[in-house]
């Protein structure tokens, strides 16, 4: 099966295969691929559906698989609209590599693949990360090496957090920072200082602020 980086779902009658062992376990409705994949499926009819973000139309087909035989399927995705040419960019500024109870393993390769499969032009990744003692330089190295001209990966901070009486287990809310400078003028690591538990009083403005994603 060959496509651009996409999300795919294949289903045999009465069975929906789940991904496993390929670092894409966070996508539970199917699996993500970098453009082509191979899967072993039972003989019979199988429906294949491929998606890529909101600008591309989903493609779907039904394949009849023979026992002990290989079948090749090629699908071409068609873009319904190209918003980038109009000055609009699809992206996500609020993503976590490690979140909640840390039940879903996600690596930097999986993050990059997820962004491309969703046709994002940028993705900004916040703490926590799968790096011990992260620094602005180490994060930039991981993300820059996986960025492409069509998909820029960056990092940011979810801070400060509004902890109830300083208890990190009781977060009442938080701020979100984009385009963070990695170090202070004195050279201090902002990640190390921003991720420490601290008491804050207010974590959002008293009135909504106009936000536009145009030409980010």
Secondary structure, 3 states (H helix, E strand, C coil): CECCCEEEEEEECCECCCCCCCCCCCCCCCEEECCECCCCCCCEEEEEEEECCCCECCEEEEEEECCCCCCCCECCCCECCCHHHHCECCEEEEEECCCCCCCCCCCHHHHHHHHHHCCCCEEEEECCCCCCCCCHHHHHHHHHCCCECCEEEEECECCCEEEECCEEEEEEEECCECCCCCECCCCCEHHHHHCCCCCCCCCCCCCCCCCCCECC
